Amino acid sequence: MAPRLSLPTLLASTLVLLIGGQVNALNAQTPRGYGNRSEPPRLVVALTVDQMRADYLHRYAAGFGEGGFNRFLNEGFAGMDHHFSYAPTYTGPGHASIATGTTPAVHGIIGNNWYSRPEARVVYCAEDFSVEPVGMLETDHGDKGRMSPGRMAASTWADEFKLHFTDRDGDVPKVIGASMKDRGAILPAGHAADAAYWLNKGEFITSTHYMSELPKWVQKFNESDAVERLINSGWPLRDAPDTYTGSTADNTPYEGLWTGGERPTFPYDLAALAEANGGQDIIKGTPHGNTLLVDFALMAIGAENLGADDTPDVLALSFSSTDYVGHKFGAHAMETEDTYRRLDGDLTRLFNALDEIVGKGRWTAFLTADHGAVTVPGMERNRGLPVDYWNPEPMKAWVDTALLERYGQGDLVLQYSNDQFFLDRPALRAANLDADEVARFVASIAEEAPEVHRTLTAEDLRTGTFYEGAEAQVLRGWHAKASGDVVVMLKPGYLEYGRTGTSHGSPYAYDTHVPFLIMGPGIPNHHTHERTEIRDIAPTLSALLGFPRPSGCTGRPMIDLLDE
């Protein structure tokens, strides 16, 4: 194998070549903004921060500089009451909803994983066994890397953008997605993307849905010292401990541990922890994963000439490390605050590079999140709040027992997945049982669990009219063909998870309230507290740039942004 190159050397050589040939010409052009559809931004950068609650913008503000999150706030538009309008709030549905301008009821990505009746198994939102991995030649990959957007049943704004800005001379926009997670790279980039890259064992890979061989620049990046350098740097606090005013003290009982770790305290010796925690993939669970993604993005911009001419391009980045850190340590840990401080620095680095390479006023970026997160229930319970942890196993056993007593069959439930009961419909038909009646019976038994707020049957969701509240969220997340027969809604603050760290998935504000920030030519500097939704992002971009809305779009353009 050739010696690994220094990543700073790779980045410097790529950027110097690109800047030298283009930046003068780009800066000489006066941007016209969005009002003139003949001159769109040369590059649209779509940023998704995995598991970012809206309150983090304020709670962690003391550690932010002027060039990252605050650049959005000082120069662009901010939707301060921005929400997901459906449940379940997971990574797959979140990225799909941002991209398609609709909800799981339409685009069909109803979870990260779900039980598929036609396939009689649990499926993954991005799996595609008709494709092969690319970039894993020396690895026994199994099904790793066999991924595509094929299960997403609607076009994305990037798909429509690409077709709209393709001209008669054959100039076609490039659309590239990248993330630590496959679903975070694939779903935002859309069906017609040129590439989506995700991290596996310390290297970025893709699938034959996009290409048959990794580009040379990706191979060079994988051969560089990027991952080793970041892991070997460890994870100390970036700043003085007493400045972390947005988090609890280090080492609380609500934080998880690395495998082989003794305490959840800084600094972390990542090189020593790596072998027991996924090898090079340990980087995903640290803020260095976000740093690596920005390094990769800068290489992509240079090597792919993104934003280099009048044919606009799209770069979709999803920062996954925030989710891994949040799951392990919780929403109030110093590790989480430090991760956002470091992400702010990485955003500053990205935006400064875009100014130099693409040109000030010639690029647009928006930032949102795929879901929020609940405050660790153990912490809230100790403060006297009515929350707790949830184990569905007793409820499932009660249902099986009740079905046996009532119908003489205890095996009428095929699967319990994503807080939903899937009934065995062939067995119901064979026993001449009415599916809706059995579903109502199952719902009545499940609702007796003290942690359950309410249950909804498929019939309720097919015929009911819910316009607000958690029930309306569930309705917009329920797909008539793919979802289950009974949906179980927990009380607010209840969580099916371990006793440390946190998770998400509910229809409640802590999981639905996320930021929406956008800046670029023609974008007003305005903050609104009008209610907006995730599904409104795609039609807003469509209205700004004049391309068609995605095929399944149910969102509406943000009037506060467009009327300014």
C-alpha positions in Angstrom: 0.0 0.0 0.0 1.2 3.5 -0.8 2.2 5.6 2.3 -0.7 7.6 3.8 -0.7 11.2 2.8 -1.2 14.0 5.3 -4.8 15.2 5.1 -3.8 18.9 5.4 -1.4 18.5 2.5 -4.2 16.9 0.4 -6.7 19.7 1.3 -4.2 22.5 0.7 -3.2 21.3 -2.7 -6.8 20.8 -3.8 -7.9 24.2 -2.6 -5.0 26.1 -4.0 -5.5 24.7 -7.5 -9.2 25.5 -7.4 -9.0 29.0 -5.8 -6.2 30.1 -8.1 -8.2 29.4 -11.2 -11.7 30.6 -10.2 -12.0 32.9 -7.2 -11.1 36.2 -9.1 -13.7 35.5 -11.8 -16.3 34.5 -9.3 -15.8 37.6 -7.1 -16.0 39.9 -10.1 -19.6 38.9 -10.7 -22.3 40.7 -8.8 -24.8 38.3 -7.3 -28.4 38.9 -8.2 -30.0 36.8 -5.5 -33.0 34.6 -5.9 -35.2 37.2 -7.6 -33.6 36.4 -10.9 -34.1 32.7 -11.7 -31.5 32.9 -14.4 -28.9 33.4 -11.8 -29.3 30.9 -9.0 -26.6 30.3 -6.4 -23.8 28.3 -7.8 -24.0 25.8 -4.9 -26.7 24.9 -2.5 -25.4 23.3 0.7 -28.0 21.2 2.6 -26.9 20.6 6.2 -28.6 18.2 8.6 -27.5 17.9 12.2 -28.5 14.6 13.6 -30.4 14.9 16.9 -30.2 18.7 17.3 -32.8 20.1 19.5 -33.8 23.7 18.8 -32.9 24.9 22.3 -29.2 24.0 21.6 -28.9 27.2 19.6 -29.4 29.2 22.7 -28.2 26.9 25.5 -24.8 26.4 23.9 -24.5 29.9 22.5 -21.8 31.0 24.9 -19.4 28.6 23.1 -20.2 29.6 19.5 -18.1 32.0 17.4 -19.4 34.4 14.8 -18.7 32.2 11.7 -20.9 29.1 12.3 -24.4 29.0 13.8 -24.2 32.7 14.5 -23.5 33.5 10.9 -26.9 32.0 10.0 -28.5 34.0 12.8 -26.8 37.3 11.9 -27.0 37.1 8.1 -29.9 34.8 7.3 -33.4 33.6 8.1 -34.2 31.6 11.3 -37.4 29.6 11.9 -37.6 29.5 15.6 -40.7 27.4 15.9 -39.8 24.7 13.4 -41.2 21.2 13.9 -41.7 17.8 12.5 -45.4 17.3 11.9 -45.4 13.5 12.3 -44.1 10.6 14.4 -42.0 8.5 14.6 -39.1 10.9 14.7 -36.1 8.9 13.6 -33.2 9.5 11.3 -34.5 7.7 8.2 -37.9 9.4 8.2 -36.3 12.7 9.2 -33.9 12.9 6.3 -36.6 11.6 3.9 -39.1 14.3 5.0 -36.6 17.1 4.7 -35.8 16.0 1.2 -39.2 15.2 -0.1 -41.3 17.9 1.5 -43.8 15.4 2.9 -44.2 12.9 5.7 -43.9 9.1 6.1 -47.5 8.7 5.2 -46.5 9.6 1.6 -42.8 8.9 1.1 -43.0 5.6 2.9 -39.8 5.8 5.1 -41.7 5.0 8.3 -38.7 4.2 10.5 -35.0 3.3 10.4 -36.2 -0.3 10.4 -39.7 -1.7 10.1 -41.5 -4.9 9.6 -42.4 -5.5 5.9 -45.4 -7.7 5.3 -44.6 -8.4 1.7 -41.1 -9.5 2.6 -42.0 -11.1 5.9 -39.0 -9.6 7.7 -37.7 -6.4 9.2 -36.2 -4.2 6.6 -33.8 -1.2 6.7 -34.8 2.1 5.2 -31.8 2.3 2.8 -31.1 -1.4 2.0 -31.1 -2.5 -1.6 -29.9 -6.1 -2.3 -29.9 -5.3 -6.1 -26.8 -3.2 -5.7 -23.3 -4.0 -4.4 -20.9 -2.0 -2.2 -18.1 0.1 -3.8 -15.0 0.7 -1.8 -14.9 -2.4 0.4 -12.7 -4.7 -1.6 -10.7 -6.1 1.3 -13.7 -6.5 3.7 -16.2 -9.2 4.2 -19.1 -6.7 3.9 -22.1 -9.0 4.1 -24.9 -6.6 3.3 -23.0 -3.5 4.4 -22.8 -1.1 1.5 -25.8 -2.6 -0.4 -27.7 0.7 -0.1 -29.8 3.1 -2.2 -32.7 5.4 -1.9 -35.0 2.9 -3.6 -37.4 2.5 -0.6 -38.2 6.3 -0.7 -41.4 6.6 -2.7 -41.2 10.2 -3.7 -38.8 12.5 -5.5 -36.7 14.9 -3.5 -36.0 18.6 -4.0 -32.5 17.8 -5.2 -34.0 15.4 -7.8 -36.2 18.2 -9.1 -33.4 20.8 -8.8 -31.1 18.7 -10.9 -33.6 18.2 -13.8 -34.7 21.8 -13.7 -31.2 23.3 -14.0 -30.0 20.8 -16.7 -29.6 22.8 -19.9 -29.8 22.0 -23.6 -26.1 22.1 -23.9 -25.8 19.1 -21.6 -24.7 20.9 -18.5 -26.1 19.0 -15.6 -26.0 20.0 -11.9 -23.9 17.7 -9.7 -25.6 16.4 -6.5 -23.4 14.7 -3.9 -24.4 13.5 -0.4 -22.0 12.6 2.5 -22.4 11.5 6.1 -21.1 9.1 8.7 -24.4 7.2 8.2 -25.5 5.6 5.0 -29.1 6.8 5.3 -27.8 10.3 6.2 -25.9 10.5 2.9 -28.4 8.6 0.6 -31.8 10.0 1.4 -31.0 13.8 1.3 -29.1 13.4 -2.0 -32.1 11.7 -3.6 -32.7 9.2 -6.4 -30.8 11.0 -9.1 -27.7 11.9 -7.2 -24.3 11.6 -8.7 -22.9 10.2 -5.5 -23.6 9.4 -1.8 -20.7 8.5 0.5 -20.8 7.2 4.0 -18.2 5.9 6.5 -17.4 2.3 7.1 -14.4 1.1 9.2 -12.8 4.5 8.8 -13.2 4.8 5.0 -15.9 6.5 2.8 -17.7 4.0 0.6 -20.7 4.0 -1.7 -22.7 1.5 -3.8 -23.2 0.6 -7.4 -26.4 2.6 -7.4 -24.1 5.5 -8.0 -20.9 4.2 -9.6 -18.7 1.1 -10.1 -15.5 2.5 -8.6 -14.6 5.2 -6.1 -13.3 8.4 -7.7 -9.5 8.9 -7.3 -10.0 11.7 -4.9 -12.1 9.5 -2.6 -9.5 6.8 -2.8 -6.8 9.4 -1.9 -8.8 10.7 1.0 -9.2 7.1 2.3 -5.5 6.5 2.0 -4.6 9.6 3.9 -4.0 9.9 7.6 -7.2 11.7 8.3 -8.9 9.2 10.6 -5.8 8.2 12.5 -4.7 11.7 13.1 -8.1 12.7 14.6 -8.3 9.5 16.8 -4.8 10.0 18.0 -5.6 13.6 19.1 -8.0 12.2 21.7 -11.0 14.0 22.9 -10.2 16.7 25.5 -12.6 19.6 26.3 -12.0 22.3 23.7 -12.4 25.1 26.3 -12.0 25.7 30.0 -14.5 23.5 32.0 -16.1 26.4 33.8 -17.2 27.9 30.5 -19.6 25.0 29.8 -22.6 26.7 31.2 -25.1 24.8 29.0 -24.5 21.4 30.5 -24.3 19.5 33.8 -21.1 18.7 35.6 -18.8 16.1 34.1 -19.5 12.5 35.2 -23.1 12.2 36.1 -25.0 8.9 36.5 -27.0 9.7 33.4 -24.1 9.4 31.0 -23.1 6.2 29.2 -19.6 4.6 29.0 -17.4 3.6 26.2 -16.8 -0.2 26.2 -13.7 -0.6 28.4 -14.1 2.9 29.9 -14.3 3.5 33.6 -15.9 6.9 33.8 -17.6 9.3 31.4 -15.1 12.1 32.0 -12.7 14.1 30.0 -10.2 13.7 28.5 -10.9 10.5 26.4 -8.0 8.5 25.1 -9.6 7.4 21.8 -6.7 5.5 20.6 -6.8 3.3 23.7 -10.5 2.9 23.4 -10.7 2.2 19.7 -10.2 -1.5 19.6 -13.2 -2.2 21.9 -15.4 0.4 20.2 -15.4 -0.4 16.5 -11.8 0.3 15.6 -11.6 3.4 13.4 -15.4 3.7 13.5 -15.0 5.1 17.1 -14.6 8.4 15.3 -18.3 8.4 14.6 -19.1 8.8 18.3 -16.9 11.8 18.8 -17.0 15.4 17.5 -14.1 14.4 15.2 -16.6 12.6 13.0 -18.0 16.0 12.1 -14.5 17.4 11.5 -13.8 14.4 9.2 -17.0 15.1 7.2 -16.0 18.7 6.6 -12.6 17.6 5.5 -14.2 15.2 3.1 -16.6 17.9 1.9 -13.8 20.3 1.1 -12.1 17.7 -0.9 -15.4 17.0 -2.8 -15.9 20.7 -3.6 -12.5 20.9 -5.1 -12.3 17.6 -6.9 -15.8 17.7 -8.3 -15.7 21.5 -9.1 -18.9 22.1 -7.1 -20.1 25.6 -7.5 -17.5 26.3 -10.2 -19.8 27.5 -13.0 -23.2 28.8 -13.8 -24.8 25.3 -13.6 -25.7 25.1 -9.9 -24.8 22.1 -7.8 -25.9 20.5 -4.5 -23.9 19.3 -1.6 -25.9 17.5 1.1 -24.0 16.9 4.4 -25.5 15.1 7.4 -23.5 15.4 10.7 -24.1 12.1 12.5 -21.7 12.4 15.4 -24.1 14.6 17.3 -26.5 11.7 17.3 -24.0 9.1 18.5 -22.8 11.5 21.3 -26.4 12.3 22.3 -27.4 8.7 22.5 -24.4 7.8 24.7 -24.2 10.9 27.0 -27.6 12.6 26.8 -28.9 16.1 26.0 -27.3 17.9 29.0 -23.8 16.3 29.1 -20.6 18.3 28.7 -19.7 15.8 25.9 -22.8 17.0 24.0 -22.0 20.7 24.5 -18.4 20.2 23.5 -19.5 18.4 20.3 -21.6 21.4 19.3 -18.8 23.9 20.1 -16.6 21.9 17.8 -19.3 21.6 15.2 -19.6 25.4 15.2 -15.9 25.6 14.5 -16.2 23.1 11.6 -19.2 25.1 10.1 -17.0 28.2 10.3 -14.3 26.4 8.4 -16.7 25.2 5.8 -18.3 28.6 5.3 -15.0 30.4 5.0 -13.9 27.9 2.4 -17.1 28.4 0.4 -16.5 32.2 0.5 -13.0 31.6 -1.0 -13.8 28.9 -3.5 -17.4 29.6 -4.7 -17.4 33.3 -3.8 -19.3 35.4 -1.3 -22.9 35.8 -2.3 -22.7 32.9 -4.7 -23.7 30.0 -2.4 -26.7 29.2 -0.2 -26.8 27.0 2.9 -29.6 25.8 5.0 -29.4 23.8 8.3 -31.9 21.8 10.1 -32.1 18.5 12.1 -33.7 15.1 11.5 -35.2 14.9 15.0 -34.6 16.1 18.6 -34.2 14.1 21.8 -35.8 13.7 25.1 -34.1 14.8 28.3 -32.7 11.7 30.1 -35.8 10.4 32.0 -33.7 9.5 35.0 -32.6 13.1 35.4 -36.1 14.4 35.0 -37.6 11.8 37.4 -35.1 12.9 40.1 -36.4 16.4 39.6 -39.9 15.3 40.3 -41.2 15.2 36.7 -43.8 12.5 35.7 -41.5 10.6 33.4 -40.0 7.1 33.3 -38.5 4.3 31.2 -40.7 2.0 29.2 -40.4 -1.8 28.6 -43.0 -3.0 26.2 -42.5 -6.7 27.0 -45.2 -6.9 29.7 -47.7 -5.2 27.5 -46.9 -7.5 24.6 -47.3 -10.6 26.9 -50.7 -9.2 28.1 -51.9 -8.9 24.5 -50.8 -12.4 23.6 -52.5 -13.8 26.7 -55.7 -11.8 26.0 -55.8 -13.0 22.4 -55.5 -16.6 23.4 -58.3 -16.3 26.0 -60.6 -14.4 23.6 -59.9 -16.1 20.3 -58.2 -19.3 21.2 -55.0 -18.2 19.4 -52.1 -16.5 21.0 -50.0 -16.1 17.8 -52.1 -13.5 16.0 -49.4 -10.8 16.3 -46.6 -11.1 13.7 -44.4 -8.3 15.1 -44.2 -5.4 17.5 -42.1 -2.7 15.7 -41.8 1.1 16.0 -44.5 1.1 18.7 -46.9 -0.7 16.4 -48.5 -4.1 16.5 -48.6 -5.9 13.1 -51.3 -8.5 13.0 -51.0 -11.8 11.1 -53.7 -11.0 8.5 -53.6 -14.4 6.8 -54.1 -16.1 10.1 -57.0 -13.8 10.9 -58.6 -14.6 7.5 -58.1 -18.4 8.1 -59.8 -18.1 11.4 -62.6 -16.0 9.9 -61.7 -13.1 12.3 -62.4 -9.4 11.4 -59.0 -7.6 11.4 -60.5 -4.3 12.6 -62.3 -6.0 15.5 -59.1 -7.8 16.6 -57.1 -4.6 16.3 -59.6 -2.8 18.5 -59.3 -5.6 21.1 -55.5 -5.4 21.0 -55.6 -1.7 21.3 -57.9 -1.9 24.4 -55.5 -4.3 26.1 -52.4 -2.3 25.3 -54.0 0.9 26.5 -54.2 -0.6 30.0 -50.4 -0.3 30.4 -49.8 2.6 32.8 -47.1 4.2 30.5 -49.4 4.3 27.5 -51.2 7.6 26.7 -53.4 6.2 23.9 -53.7 3.6 21.2 -54.9 4.1 17.6 -56.0 1.4 15.3 -55.5 1.3 11.5 -59.3 2.0 11.2 -58.9 5.1 13.4 -56.1 6.3 11.2 -57.9 5.5 7.9 -61.1 7.2 8.8 -60.2 9.7 11.6 -59.7 13.4 11.2 -56.9 14.6 13.5 -55.8 18.1 12.9 -53.6 18.8 15.9 -51.9 17.2 18.8 -50.0 13.9 19.0 -52.7 12.0 17.2 -52.3 14.2 14.1 -48.6 13.6 14.3 -49.1 9.9 14.3 -51.6 10.1 11.4 -49.0 11.9 9.2 -46.4 9.2 10.1 -48.7 6.3 9.4 -48.4 4.7 5.9 -51.5 2.8 4.8 -49.6 -0.1 3.2 -46.4 -0.2 5.3 -47.5 0.6 8.9 -49.0 -1.6 11.6 -52.5 -2.3 12.7 -52.3 -0.7 16.2 -50.1 2.3 17.2 -49.1 2.6 20.8 -48.6 6.2 22.0 -46.6 6.6 25.2 -47.1 9.4 27.7 -44.8 12.4 27.2 -41.3 11.9 28.6 -41.4 8.1 28.6 -38.6 6.4 26.8 -37.8 2.8 25.6 -34.1 2.9 26.1 -31.2 2.2 28.5 -30.8 4.1 31.8 -28.0 6.3 30.4 -28.0 8.6 27.4 -31.1 9.4 25.4 -33.1 8.7 22.3 -36.1 10.0 20.3 -39.1 8.9 18.2 -42.1 10.5 19.9 -44.6 13.0 18.6 -43.8 15.4 21.4 -42.0 18.8 21.3 -38.7 17.6 22.6 -38.4 15.3 19.6 -40.2 17.5 17.0 -38.8 21.0 17.7 -35.6 21.5 15.6 -33.8 24.5 14.1 -34.3 25.8 10.6 -31.6 28.3 9.4 -30.9 29.5 5.9 -28.6 32.1 4.4 -27.5 33.2 1.0 -28.2 35.7 -1.8 -31.7 37.1 -1.5 -32.4 35.6 1.9 -33.6 38.2 4.4 -32.0 38.6 7.9 -35.2 37.8 9.8 -36.2 35.5 12.7 -39.8 34.3 12.8 -41.8 32.6 15.6 -44.5 31.6 13.2 -45.0 27.8 13.2 -43.2 26.1 10.3 -42.7 22.4 9.5 -39.9 20.2 8.2 -42.0 19.4 5.1 -42.0 23.2 4.3 -38.3 23.2 3.5 -38.5 21.6 0.1 -41.4 23.8 -1.2 -39.6 26.9 0.1 -36.5 26.0 -1.8 -38.7 25.4 -4.8 -40.3 28.8 -4.5 -37.0 30.5 -4.1 -35.3 28.9 -7.1 -38.3 28.2 -9.4 -37.9 24.5 -9.7 -40.9 22.1 -9.4 -41.9 20.8 -6.0 -41.1 17.1 -5.2 -43.6 14.6 -6.4 -45.2 13.9 -3.1 -44.8 17.3 -1.5 -47.5 18.3 1.1 -45.6 21.2 2.7 -46.1 24.9 2.0 -43.5 27.6 1.3 -42.5 29.7 4.3 -44.3 33.0 3.7 -42.3 34.9 6.3 -39.1 34.1 4.4 -40.5 34.8 0.9 -42.4 38.0 1.8 -39.5 39.8 3.5 
